Structure formats: structure tokens, C-alpha cells
Amino acid sequence: MKETKRKGFNFFRSYFDVYNELENAEDKVAFIDALLDRQFMGVKPTELKGMAKFAYISQTNSIDSQIKGYNDKAKQLGNPLLGVN
């Protein structure tokens, strides 16, 4: 199991809409895995290909904004930051 201190994030309708536009299960799983790993672990995806990569890139602004918001709050509370080793 992957460990994280983050307890949640906003799952925007745009994530759902993009997910539903993906035609095959492989792309859907790759997109959701990348989204969850980024939100909970702070890990930017490097292995995405094709439509899953396109779907993720289309949501990068809102994903990165949420990570920044979490990290800003975590600094204030003295909690671990996402994407920082």
C-alpha cells in the first residue's frame, strides 16, 4: 500500500468528463492512476502514453493548483509536502 499523509482532494467534474471520453479501460486506468498518484503522492507521471497522456495534460492546471494549495497549507501546519523528498 502506498503511504500518504494527505486525506483527500477535490475530484472535479472535468476529471470525470475526461475519464468518460477515454475509450478503453487501459487508458482510463492509466489516467486515474496518474491523477491519484499526483494528488496523494506528489508524483508527476512520466510513463503516460497516447490518450491517457492527453487526458492528464488537459487537467494539469487544476491538478497542479490543488497540489500547490495543499503544499502551501502543509507548510503552515508543519506537515510533509507532496512531491518533495
C-alpha positions as CSV (number, residue, x, y, z in Angstrom):
1,M,0.0,0.0,0.0
2,K,1.2,3.5,-0.8
3,E,1.5,5.7,2.2
4,T,0.4,9.3,2.2
5,K,-0.4,12.0,4.8
6,R,-3.0,13.6,2.5
7,K,-6.5,12.7,3.4
8,G,-8.5,13.9,0.3
9,F,-8.7,16.2,-2.7
10,N,-11.5,17.8,-4.8
11,F,-12.4,15.5,-7.6
12,F,-13.6,17.9,-10.3
13,R,-16.3,17.2,-12.8
14,S,-13.8,17.8,-15.5
15,Y,-11.8,14.8,-14.3
16,F,-14.9,12.7,-14.6
17,D,-15.8,14.1,-18.1
18,V,-12.3,13.5,-19.4
19,Y,-12.3,10.0,-17.9
20,N,-15.6,9.2,-19.7
21,E,-14.2,10.4,-23.0
22,L,-11.4,7.8,-22.9
23,E,-12.5,4.8,-25.0
24,N,-10.6,1.9,-23.4
25,A,-10.1,0.6,-19.9
26,E,-6.3,0.7,-20.2
27,D,-6.4,4.5,-20.8
28,K,-8.9,5.1,-18.1
29,V,-6.9,3.2,-15.5
30,A,-3.7,5.0,-16.6
31,F,-5.3,8.4,-16.3
32,I,-6.9,7.7,-12.9
33,D,-3.7,6.1,-11.5
34,A,-1.7,9.2,-12.7
35,L,-4.3,11.5,-11.1
36,L,-4.3,9.7,-7.8
37,D,-0.5,9.3,-7.6
38,R,-0.1,13.0,-8.3
39,Q,-2.7,14.1,-5.7
40,F,-1.7,11.7,-2.9
41,M,2.0,11.1,-3.5
42,G,3.0,14.2,-5.4
43,V,4.5,12.1,-8.2
44,K,4.3,13.5,-11.7
45,P,3.5,10.9,-14.3
46,T,6.4,10.1,-16.7
47,E,5.1,6.9,-18.3
48,L,1.8,8.0,-19.8
49,K,1.2,7.5,-23.4
50,G,-1.5,8.2,-26.0
51,M,-4.9,9.3,-24.9
52,A,-4.2,8.8,-21.2
53,K,-1.3,11.3,-21.5
54,F,-3.5,13.7,-23.4
55,A,-6.3,13.4,-20.8
56,Y,-3.8,14.1,-18.0
57,I,-2.2,17.0,-19.7
58,S,-5.7,18.6,-20.3
59,Q,-6.2,18.6,-16.5
60,T,-2.6,19.6,-15.4
61,N,-3.6,23.2,-14.5
62,S,-6.2,22.2,-12.0
63,I,-4.2,19.2,-10.7
64,D,-1.1,21.3,-10.1
65,S,-3.2,24.1,-8.5
66,Q,-4.5,21.6,-6.0
67,I,-1.1,20.3,-5.2
68,K,0.2,23.9,-4.7
69,G,-2.7,24.6,-2.4
70,Y,-2.1,21.5,-0.4
71,N,1.6,22.2,-0.1
72,D,1.0,25.8,1.0
73,K,-1.3,24.7,3.7
74,A,1.0,21.8,4.7
75,K,3.9,24.3,5.2
76,Q,1.7,26.3,7.6
77,L,0.8,23.2,9.6
78,G,4.3,21.7,9.5
79,N,3.1,18.7,7.5
80,P,5.0,16.8,4.8
81,L,4.9,18.3,1.4
82,L,3.8,16.4,-1.8
83,G,6.5,15.9,-4.4
84,V,9.3,17.0,-2.1
85,N,11.9,14.4,-1.0
